[in-house]
Amino acid sequence: MPLHATSRFRLLALGLGLVAACHAPAGRAGESAGDEFSIRGFGTLGMARSTNGEAQFTRDLSQPHGAGTSWSPRIDSSLGVQANWLASPSIELVGQALSKYHADGSFAPQLSLGFAKWSPDARTQIRAGRIGADFLMFADSRSIGYSYLPVRPPVEYFGQLFFSAMDGADISLSFPLESQVLQAKLFAGRLHEQAPSALGMWDTSGSKIAGIILSTQMDALQLRGSVTNLRFSHNHDLAGFDQTLRQIGTAYGYDTAITAANALGTKGTNSTYYSAGFVYDDGPLLLQAMFNYIRHQTNLFQNSTAAYFLAGYRVHSLTPYLGYSQVHSNRRYSSSGLPDTAAFAAVNEAYESVIASSTLQQHTFTTGLRWDLQRNLALKLQWDAVRGKPRSRFLVSHPSASWNGKTDVFSVTLDFLF
Amino acid sequence: MYSLLRAALLIALLCLALPARAQLVVIVNAAAGVEQLSKAQVINIFLGRNREYSNGQSAVPLDLPASSPDKALFYRNLVNKDLEQMDAYWARLVFAGNTSPPRLALSALDAVQQVSTNPGAIAYVERKDVNSSRVRIVFSVGGVNN
């Protein structure tokens, strides 16, 4: 795993510095120092291989390369260190540095969390700074393998979510009712990440995100729903294709081509995420089912619908689990705006390939076993049977022309806390 | 058939009764104004879902060290989970920057001491360790209050 030690420590220092610099030490009588300041960590050593070499299997869109036909530690391995400082009974400072396979192809640690949390009372919590984005349930803990059952969150459901944090603020309000707790969370912020895709690198930094999450906890059952809007601040780099289409439209007098080129833009367009689901977590039994719908204004991406179901049952230290996840996208009617003639065949073909690059039509059957070897150490073995159409290419990396949409992925991970 | 059922019931009762030997109780400060808590309230407080009493007072839960068998017994009886499952639960909340786990008491004695001096503190200890008039038992773990 190519860890860059210098930048790793620089970013770790940044995270810790954020915590330490904001407030002077403020000890309270009757409390141990260990309670007020803590450094903890989490990590995953993972190996995965895919049986189909015509594309690389990735965990999500943030990964520029994936696992191929030989065992690779790339997609699942990570290491995170977090410092918490309870500066006062109601104010906590949190900084987290995370080394994982990033969009730039490195494992260089980045500041994954860095915020101040204020809890004026037991029902209210306000966070400001770099905070986790959890409008898809559990999306803010995707890197913490120890915290969940399977090797990785279902790719069909979470794979399109290329970012895990935002720079902004959120407020959580709890409303206890008898044995039930209702919770509402409002958040707003800006993204800071890059997203690689088959079309090129996409700078999403500065994109505005805002949304609301509503949930209720009734004994072992949690229900949750959310709506989130993302407004992109930059166009996707299409390797000049949109510019070419615009120039051809101008040169040959086809305004429709100029309109089509503009409709491929992402700058100023909205993408809306709707999600709903439940978790039933009762002793040894865990059931989860989630649904999401993503609607894009830009013609560049296809709207998609995804769902997953996961069931596990713990027997002593072993938890076998089964999962099913699926996603499909809908190609909207759009064309290059140029006539379907031989003269424009190459441009029309290129347009179709740009539009087709976000196609999703696949499902995965997951079978796995989590073995808690000891406290804070879990071994997981998993088999994912990915079954998709050949045109389902959005969530895999570098698919060849003969990618048939099907592969079997075998994974082994060791998840730990320290 | 009935004798089979009776035997099954007896075994089930024995299974329930065995872990309760330590007689764990949940205690709060006597001045907190809390007479009794339901099992759901105790779960909400210790799992960080809602840390307040019915009267609006904030609750500050205390955990025993993992070396204490009472800690495993408490979570086994409360939510039927072992400590590895609780570790996974807290890993998700802590490393996503959400709720923090209960603060750690050094021992049962320390827990009773902290509850007796802090109006919001709440802890689980063995009934025999409750030796202060400044704390009140508000829930018997695995007892009749659920």
Interface residues (C-beta under 8 A of the other chain):
Chain A: G30 E31 S32 G34 D35 R40 F42 G80 Q82 N84 L86 E92 V94 Q96 L113 F115 K117 D121 A122 R123 R127 I131 G132 D134 F138 D140 S141 S143 I144 Y146 S147 Y148 S174 P176 E178 S179 V181 Q217 D219 D282 G283 P284 R314 S317 D372 R375 N376 A378 L417
Chain B: S38 A40 Q41 N44 R49 N50 R51 E52 S58 A59 A66 V79 N80 K81 L83 E84 Q85 D87 A88 Y89 A91 R92 V94 F95 A96 G97 N98 S100 R103 L104 L106 Q114 T117 N118
